[in-house]
Amino acid sequence: MKIGVISDTHGSLRAWQKVMKEYFNDVDMIIHAGDLFDDFNERKYAGQLADEMSGLKIPFIAAKGNCDSEEDLSLAAFPVAAPYAFVQIDSTRIIVNHGKKLTEEDKFKLAGKWKVDIFISGHTHIPELKKKKEVILLNPGSPSMGKKEQSAGMIESTGNKFDIKIFNTETGEILYHI
């Protein structure tokens, strides 16, 4: 299974379309870690972005971010989970949370409590990929407002084996890999 992982699009239709065309065109699922629509610079595209996300023919899992207003989320024809979205694919357990109020230690503790394999978060706009014991923390960064670079992630799984990458969405360069 191939899962595209994205966060902090902040209403950027251009960034969404680029990632979909160049990187997520053959994925089986997309996970979004929040801050889907709200950005004052590109707010005029929120409806069109919501339509594109709503029109996906594959599963789309989204967690609510701190900038996702009820007004913006009402544009979407899909549910947005708050504060956590949970995905289980075979025996792989994934939790998704925007991450604004959680420290790295909090994420590892929750992952252990809930027996999660992968904890996906966003909020910082900085890509991060860490493994501690059997838990992987994945923050794909942002394809539209990255603090260092524009980025997104990919999880490829076969059974309980993972190949996880975070890549620069402008250049395709692999930034992190586990």
Secondary structure, 3 states (H helix, E strand, C coil): CEEEEECCCCCCHHHHHHHHHHCCCCCCEEEECCCCCCCCCCHHHHHHHHHHHHCCCCCEEEECCCCCCHHHHCCCCCCCECCCEEEEECCEEEEECCCCCCCHHHHHHHHHHCCCCEEECCCCCCCEEEEECCEEEEECCCCCCCCCCCEEEEEEEECCEEEEEEEECCCCCEEEEC
